[in-house]
Amino acid sequence: MGAFIYQPLLYCYILLGVFGPVKPLVKTLHPIHVSTSNIEYNVKDNKFEVICTIFTDDFEAALVKQYHAKTDLNKPEMHAAMDALIKEYVAANLKVSADNAPVKLNYLGFEINREATDVYLESDKLPQVKKVDVDASLLYNLFDDQINIVHIIVNGVRKSEKVNYPDKRVEQVFLRTGTKALKMNLSKNQSYHL
């Protein structure tokens, strides 16, 4: 029965391959324009660790449009040139603030992960953060239906938000956790044993 279902699909692919261009077909199979930015405050190191995941074909197209340069994120011989473009692009399109102060994100590199590109960033040391603001406009120069999903994690608490073009701002507040914060919330006349 399974072969009966897949056989007509196989014929469709063969006919499309013979009579029609295959590359535009691939583009139509990728109708959603989305990226994710995972921004986590590492309590051990007192740093933000950031991973942006972007569809590779879309990312290459955005880099070409922005910088009018040849791009190929898969070619090892172009890796250094791509590092320079990616560093500049992400710095311009992903801004993070902690407690109303801008956070400098240091570019660490990128790698291809199947159809996506993961871009790695890290901040310098910061004191414990309570409020995180993110301006994410990745691929806004390419698509007017772009969606950026931003995950912010502080003290193990994850807050996520979907940002649709043209909006780009995400603001999250994290309350302090642990025994210190719990004791601060108790009045002087109460006692609580942990």
Secondary structure, 3 states (H helix, E strand, C coil): CHHHHHHHHHHHHHHHHHHCCHHHHHHHCCCCCEEEEEEEEECCCCEEEEEEEEEHHHHHHHHHHHHCCCCCCCCHHHHHHHHHHHHHHHHHHEEEEECCEEECEEEEEEEEECCEEEEEEEECCCCCCCEEEEEECCCCCCCCCCEEEEEEEECCEEEEEEEECCCCEEEEECCCCCHHHHHHHCCCCCCCCC
